[in-house]
Amino acid sequence: MTVLLQTIDLHKSFGDTRACDGVNFTVNRGEFLSLVGSNGAGKTSLVNLISAHLQPDSGKILFEGQDITRATVSERIKAGIARSFQIVNLFDAMSVFDNVALSIFSRQSKTHHMAALANHDRPVHDETFEVLGQFGLRDKSDVFAGGLAQGERKLLDVAIAYALRPKLLFLDEPTSGVSTHEKAQIMDTVSSIVRAGTVTAVIIEHDMDVVFRYSDRIVMMHEGSFLADGTPEEIKANKNVANILLGAPLST
Amino acid sequence: MKATPSVSVRSRIPLLIAAAMALGVLALVPLVAGLYQIQLLTYGLIAAIAALGFNILLGYTGLLSFGHSAFFGIGAYTVAFLLRDLGIHSMELYILIGVPIAALASALFGYICVRHTRIFFGILTLALSQVLYSLALKLFWVTGGTDGLRVARPTLLATLLNFTGPGAFQRFLTAYYYYVLIIFAICVVMMWVILHSPFGKALQAIRDNETRAAFLGIRIRQFRWLAFLISGTFTGLAGILWAPLNGLATPDVLYWTFSGEIVFTALLGGFRNFTGPIVGGIVYTYLKTYAVATTEYWQALLGAVLVLLVIVLPTGIVGALSQIARRFGVKRVP
């Protein structure tokens, strides 16, 4: 297994709160990794740092061996890092089709094209429908994104990021705010697409059933640093993890 | 694999027919209307071009400019300077020289303004346009101050059409109407293509959700700047077309209330629809003309209309029409 992403001694503080306190995080190519931990553990901050939504106080981020610590958002996307958002982030006044098509235009560096009609680009059109089909949104292509149900919105959010064809895809709570039934549906869809597309995925998730069921590896964060790192079996057996999940004090 | 639905060309055909019919009706107007109506409608088409340019920012990029008088005024004064200082009489030269000047000014103003959004953006556009207004007033030996500069009737189509001798004014008005109508049609097509291109979609994405657009790799500030550049250039072209019709370039088209009129125009027609600013431009021209003719307090009358508009028709004329059309089963109104 080769290393895809590596952070070295990553620090980020907000006032007195240490969101990332010397994080050494490694993601291997092809794995489905879950980032878990209680609220405020620093999971989203870590993803924000890696996706350039935040700048680190110190430390380094290496992607495919290249230092991307100072790279801009668009440079990181070009390099192959994409993300979805915890609070659904869509283009509500645009059609579902346009939401996904725009990702493809952007990936193909066509967003500067002013003299061609977007809907007449056959390859982009076909790929958009292919992606919408994978996410079960084909029938909704004409609907405004603002008019979708919550579960569909979650899927579209992931589809937008996926259509960038990233090497590494971060999914920040892809199942928050939906019913248990929909949760399984979303996770089945997302995990099968990610595995079929050989995308490396890192998901932030609170539902431990989901985490244990879908992950190859689980990393647990607590107060800005890593507490545990292992396979679902190893994590299940880890006493500290159980204590955190149950809200009990750490055994030292 | 299932067959994908065909690229939506079919749905465009009714739109093309509607556009061709609208153009046909506009082309027939001079056959039935008097000169005064022709002149008014020419003003309306020019206002529509200005509003069309304005709306790529407000309706499609989500930026409210309160300084578009600057570009309209630059267009108008460029014509006046070209005539007075270089003796140019050709309308085509006015356009060929004036449009790049308006584009340059837009690029410069835009570079400063798109560093901010919302109210800060609006205030910056307002401030910059007021700087131009003050310059036009204070540098009266260049600009003629409050008197403005006279603009004679230009020649059209190289020197194919020139307007001297008896009946020149009448002939000019009719010919100029068609001249403006053709440019208007070209502007509408160009703007329609721009807004339906990948670039136009990217602007709408920025309008809807700046953060997510950034995470698609779209460079927000650069795209806003390009939208500003296009916007100011269209409005500048409107100013170029306006000067010969008005016969005078005056500082009031640089004043902030004129920017307000452009905003009003877009609101009146509906800034969420492509055709909104076009309808708004024409309707506003008539509204203002008749308000001025009816009462000395025409500003109060227009103010009342504006208040009513925001309360009763927040989506403008076209927005309201499209809501009615949707009730009758029409899917989307451009």
HADDOCK unambig.tbl for C-alpha pairs under 7 A between the chains (distance, minus, plus):
assign (segid A and resid 73 and name CA) (segid B and resid 215 and name CA) 6.65 0.50 0.50
assign (segid A and resid 73 and name CA) (segid B and resid 217 and name CA) 6.66 0.50 0.50
assign (segid A and resid 74 and name CA) (segid B and resid 217 and name CA) 4.21 0.50 0.50
assign (segid A and resid 74 and name CA) (segid B and resid 218 and name CA) 6.84 0.50 0.50
assign (segid A and resid 77 and name CA) (segid B and resid 217 and name CA) 6.01 0.50 0.50
assign (segid A and resid 89 and name CA) (segid B and resid 212 and name CA) 6.08 0.50 0.50
assign (segid A and resid 90 and name CA) (segid B and resid 209 and name CA) 6.80 0.50 0.50
assign (segid A and resid 90 and name CA) (segid B and resid 212 and name CA) 6.97 0.50 0.50
assign (segid A and resid 91 and name CA) (segid B and resid 205 and name CA) 5.71 0.50 0.50
assign (segid A and resid 91 and name CA) (segid B and resid 208 and name CA) 5.18 0.50 0.50
assign (segid A and resid 91 and name CA) (segid B and resid 209 and name CA) 5.85 0.50 0.50
assign (segid A and resid 92 and name CA) (segid B and resid 208 and name CA) 6.46 0.50 0.50
assign (segid A and resid 93 and name CA) (segid B and resid 208 and name CA) 6.65 0.50 0.50
assign (segid A and resid 102 and name CA) (segid B and resid 202 and name CA) 6.87 0.50 0.50
assign (segid A and resid 103 and name CA) (segid B and resid 216 and name CA) 5.86 0.50 0.50
assign (segid A and resid 105 and name CA) (segid B and resid 198 and name CA) 6.71 0.50 0.50
assign (segid A and resid 106 and name CA) (segid B and resid 216 and name CA) 6.50 0.50 0.50
assign (segid A and resid 106 and name CA) (segid B and resid 217 and name CA) 6.43 0.50 0.50
assign (segid A and resid 106 and name CA) (segid B and resid 218 and name CA) 6.83 0.50 0.50
assign (segid A and resid 110 and name CA) (segid B and resid 198 and name CA) 6.65 0.50 0.50
assign (segid A and resid 111 and name CA) (segid B and resid 198 and name CA) 4.98 0.50 0.50
assign (segid A and resid 111 and name CA) (segid B and resid 199 and name CA) 4.81 0.50 0.50
assign (segid A and resid 111 and name CA) (segid B and resid 202 and name CA) 6.43 0.50 0.50
assign (segid A and resid 112 and name CA) (segid B and resid 198 and name CA) 6.91 0.50 0.50
assign (segid A and resid 112 and name CA) (segid B and resid 199 and name CA) 5.14 0.50 0.50
assign (segid A and resid 113 and name CA) (segid B and resid 197 and name CA) 6.52 0.50 0.50
assign (segid A and resid 113 and name CA) (segid B and resid 198 and name CA) 5.88 0.50 0.50
assign (segid A and resid 113 and name CA) (segid B and resid 199 and name CA) 5.54 0.50 0.50
assign (segid A and resid 114 and name CA) (segid B and resid 194 and name CA) 4.94 0.50 0.50
assign (segid A and resid 114 and name CA) (segid B and resid 197 and name CA) 5.19 0.50 0.50
assign (segid A and resid 114 and name CA) (segid B and resid 198 and name CA) 6.61 0.50 0.50
assign (segid A and resid 114 and name CA) (segid B and resid 199 and name CA) 5.33 0.50 0.50
assign (segid A and resid 115 and name CA) (segid B and resid 193 and name CA) 6.21 0.50 0.50
assign (segid A and resid 115 and name CA) (segid B and resid 194 and name CA) 6.13 0.50 0.50
assign (segid A and resid 115 and name CA) (segid B and resid 197 and name CA) 6.44 0.50 0.50
assign (segid A and resid 116 and name CA) (segid B and resid 193 and name CA) 6.79 0.50 0.50
assign (segid A and resid 116 and name CA) (segid B and resid 197 and name CA) 5.30 0.50 0.50
assign (segid A and resid 117 and name CA) (segid B and resid 193 and name CA) 6.18 0.50 0.50
assign (segid A and resid 117 and name CA) (segid B and resid 196 and name CA) 5.44 0.50 0.50
assign (segid A and resid 117 and name CA) (segid B and resid 197 and name CA) 4.39 0.50 0.50
assign (segid A and resid 118 and name CA) (segid B and resid 196 and name CA) 5.97 0.50 0.50
assign (segid A and resid 118 and name CA) (segid B and resid 197 and name CA) 4.57 0.50 0.50
assign (segid A and resid 118 and name CA) (segid B and resid 198 and name CA) 4.98 0.50 0.50
assign (segid A and resid 119 and name CA) (segid B and resid 7 and name CA) 6.60 0.50 0.50
assign (segid A and resid 120 and name CA) (segid B and resid 7 and name CA) 6.29 0.50 0.50
assign (segid A and resid 126 and name CA) (segid B and resid 4 and name CA) 6.84 0.50 0.50
assign (segid A and resid 129 and name CA) (segid B and resid 4 and name CA) 6.79 0.50 0.50
